[in-house]
Amino acid sequence: MGKKLSGKDLIKLGFPQNNSINITLGLMSRYAKKKSKQQILNEAKKVLQSPKKYMGDGVWGKIAESLIDPVEVTKQELNPTRAPFTIFGENEIEEAAKFQLYGALKLPVSKAGALMPDAHAGYGLPIGGVLATKSAVIPYAVGVDIGCRMSLSIYPIKASYLKGKKDQLVNILNENTKFGLQGAHKIKHDHEVFYRPEFDTIPFVKKLKDKAYKQLGSSGSGNHFVEFGEVEITDPDNEFKLDTGTYIGLLSHSGSRGLGANIAKHYSYLATKQCPLPKQVQHLAWLDTNTHDGMEYWLAMNLAGDYAKACHDDIHARITKKLGTRAVATIENHHNFAWKEKVNGEECIVHRKGATPAAKGELGIIPGSMTAAGYIVRGKGNPYSLNSASHGAGRLFSRSKCKQNFTQTEMNKLLKEKEVTLIGGSIDEAPMAYKDIEKVMGNQTELVDIVGSFTPKIVRMDR
């Protein structure tokens, strides 16, 4: 950049002596390293003269905003009362998760909330928490693993194939799935998501494109999995026009990998700087959706959600090809996301952190554990849950508690009893770590109807 750009240079150019100078210096140091000082000053002068023309621009948009309508940083106070809320399966939910929701409901931007029956404490909003806000998006109420997704392919293959061809299916999962930080396929596939304009117009996201390309078709660690199992269709009026009966299914659970994690970290930091909150709710700092950063996060979040879908598409395409067949039905949904939806007649941002969208007629998948059946569900559109349902059975024990309370021998015994083959995995994700899925489903009969079930038989997780 030649001689370093300074605040004095910008003041000399005509910039007002306010935060627009700090914003400009910060952005230029990150995104204009290859430009000369004079080039930057020439562009900055154009923005100064016609800032409205640059609103929405990836680099100059935030600077233009600081010149026209600067974001005011004011310490936020909590409301004395909570926004309306409903808790489903309250007796099965730990107090820490409830108190996290209560704090979120006192945010001045909160309009309504709900807690799903699989809920447990997390960071900011509890896992299983749903929160509707007005003109505000909360990165930590979306979560770090943006767009974490369930995807189920149903194949026209008899369930007996799972036993008869078990070794073959184990090999298919071993050879065609990748997990964890270093997980990447040797043979890369392209996808239309990489041609999205956000990868070019948002400088921060642009830097993440190469990593996203390398990680396409891979899964995260922790509770993420790819597994074969038995799909039982029990509703004769199902949307797939399938006969009731049992089929082979492929179920995957993973999110937006490094792309989503970096987006979450970056915009969470910006939110905390712009929205100081009391310590007990500091993780719930929000971005105004009418500001540059708020709009940019919204675009980046949606890109990460579509990238998560692209990863699942790639996983299922690779494995389906090896099976030598075609899926007769696909069901998918994601959580750790925010949607623009009407709540009590008002457009809100509805955050679902570990909660499944369950609008009337909407299909979804609610998994159990590696030994317990999950369920294919159809939403009932319950307004008290903000059109949501649980995203799984929910944790009963944290990962550290699992290591203290359970042994590998106990876990192996249960796997054998349930006739489940596990590839990878660890005691952190022991089936005993999770709540009883039947109880969880019993506590959300008002939220979803059951269309069918998925019972895991060959489970692949990170090693």
C-alpha angles and dihedrals in degrees: 000000000000115000109015118263112242138192089249089060090055094045089051088051090056103264114153114250096251140093091301087082094055091045092051094047092048095049094044092051089054105037108022103051093126094052125088121244091250092051090053093048091049091052093042090054091055090051091048091052096045109016094162090065090061099048107126094020112138096233106019099032095085090047091050089050090052089055097046107030113359118207107251115226107211129161108254123223125206121244114251091234133045126248113248114286145167129210119206117206091007095173091059096052126090118242093239091064092049092050091051089055091046090055092049091050090060094059109117089236096052119112104169142344146190139192121218122221093251092056125140135161120286136152115305103335114031120250103265091031123135120194131180116203135179116243091333134105119197113206093201092049086058092046139224096279095059114204095006101188147204118209127179127188117193117205131200091241126118116252091237086074088075091068100033094050099029096128091049092050092048089054092049091054093044094050100039105041131072127192142187136017094318095039111129136139118242091219107055124208125209123229135190091241090076090063093059113125092234089073088063105030100047107064095202092051092045089065090057098053098092092051091047090052092051093049097047111130094017131113134223127246126250113051096353118119150162114213145169118224149146117286115202116193108204102167111081089199094058121151093239094063089232123151114247109264143083128308138168114263137188115214125188131185122189142110145219097310119206092345094063095039093054093045090051093049095047098048094039087059091050090048094053091051093050099038114041110194137180112282097253092060101027092122089063095069110143141208119227106241089220093061128084094251092045093052091043093051090049091055092044093047092052090048090052090050091052090046090054088054090049090055091053091045089054094047092050094044092053094048096040089054090054091050089055094225142086131249114252092200139013126198122184142161138160139218132192089069144106128233135189104240139154114257115184088343095307126107109245140167106250113203117199110189105184093344130118121233107245108176115160109295094003115139124222145156125242110189125206114201136293089286102028126077121252126208140240104219141187117215122240095202096237108187092204090063090042087245092303142125136184120293095217142326092301128227121288093179129034120235092259092049089052090059090050098045108033138052132211088241091058091048093048091050092054092046089053093048091052092043093238123152112211123201111192116335127127142224087271088075098040112152088240089065091073135076122251104278091207091059091047092051090046089057094055105047086121090058107045144015119222116242098173145322140251120211116193118231107159112031126189120193137156114293 
